[in-house]
Amino acid sequence: MRSDIESSCDKVIGDINLLTKILVLVPAKHVIQCKRVSKQWRALISEPRFIQTHTHIHNSQPHSLWIYNGPIFPFHRHQLGRSDIQTFNTWSKSHLYTRIMQSCNGLLLCKAFFLEGPRSITYCFQVLNPSTNHFINLPFPSADLENNFDFSLVPAIYLSFEPLTLRSFHFKVVSFVKVNINTFKIFMYTSETSLWSACDFIFTASPKMKIGSGVYCNGVVYWCSGEVLWYFDLHNKRFESLPAPTCKDSFVKYFGEFKGNLQMILSKSDESLDFDILELEGFTKWVVRYRLNLNPVVDAFGTNIFHVLFVILQENEEDSMILFLVDSRIMSYNLKDRSLRLIREGGNFVKDCGAGKSFHLYLETLSNVGLRSP
């Protein structure tokens, strides 16, 4: 019996094609450990083609939900509500404090804070892959910022990483540096050159436009500003505008993206739980995907304070859901069978986070961005 098992193992190990088919199905954290098996396995797992295939399989489903710099919750359906959690500081031991600013297709854009002497704090921007435990500290976009501790001078920064659509493991970062109240100079960083470059224009935002509240989606950063959506195309380095959805007396309850699709939820008021979920097709047409009334669902909690965290629309409708925060609880609402599920009884740390950019969906990738974290 033992010899039969050993013979089967030898066949798998000796068949590189079969071994590849098995390993690409293994989650990133575990497949990285497989590099220790042999030089052959390390070489296989390090190949760009393997990384591309693994990313294609594992980047299609959210892996975990991250909260600001607090606990990380597993996201897989069979793991929802599990008690075992990780903390972000596992990957940031050398820093005084790290804030997650954005999650983009397996990479995190962070602001890492350090002690600069006994009483002062400095910071840097950082791109991190928590699956591989690799990171890179970004230089400042302008030399004027290196010794300036005024954190408000860079009110907005966004990460662009598209391993599936562009078939590239290079990333870009766009930074908005304040010139005055509503005027900004724009800098672009690319990992291909490890350099910043300045755009040859100054951007003046409208008073309604919050430059730090943009949504990155498929190579473009969008801002919802009244009846107009402004967007910055990272490839062409230019600003354009498009009409917002035309709905009378509508309130934007949610503005976000999932898997390269820009999304918006419109309701009659902030308190209303009767709303439409829309997605942008191309750059011209908003399409209503769902019409929902969650009043009966949320009434059970005795409150109408309801924050949408994410809209997850999948090809398989059974996996499509809304993640929302109500009464310090993180809940999921399945859009197929209308079932409600508690993901996490949040407690004070969830209540303190509130909604919006405190929450991040993380997807796995094996892409190497730089140095290994200590």
JOJO-V343184 format. One record per pair of residues at least 24 apart in sequence whose ideal C-beta (glycine too) atoms are under 6 Angstrom apart, sorted by the first residue. I is the first residue (numbers start at 1). J is the second residue. D is the distance in whole Angstrom. If there is no record, write none. Layout:
I	J	D
I	J	D
This chain:
24	53	5
24	54	5
24	57	6
28	131	4
28	364	4
28	366	6
51	366	5
54	366	5
55	163	5
55	365	5
58	364	4
59	363	5
62	361	5
62	363	6
63	362	5
63	363	6
63	364	5
64	362	5
66	100	6
66	360	4
66	362	5
67	353	6
67	359	6
68	353	5
68	358	5
69	98	6
69	99	6
70	349	5
73	344	6
80	343	5
91	130	5
91	373	6
94	374	6
100	360	6
102	159	5
103	360	4
103	361	6
103	362	5
104	159	5
104	161	5
105	161	5
105	363	6
106	363	5
106	364	6
106	365	3
107	161	5
109	159	4
127	369	5
129	369	5
131	364	5
133	372	6
133	373	5
134	368	5
134	369	5
134	370	6
134	372	5
135	370	6
135	373	6
136	369	5
136	370	3
141	175	5
141	187	4
141	196	5
153	178	5
155	211	6
155	212	5
156	211	4
156	212	4
158	216	5
158	221	5
160	234	5
169	367	4
172	234	6
174	234	6
176	211	5
199	237	5
215	255	6
215	256	6
215	257	6
217	257	4
217	262	5
218	260	4
224	252	6
224	255	5
242	283	6
245	278	6
245	286	4
254	308	4
258	312	6
263	311	5
265	308	6
271	304	5
273	298	6
277	311	6
290	335	6
297	340	6
298	326	6
301	326	5
301	327	5
303	327	5
307	355	3
309	359	5
310	361	6
325	355	6
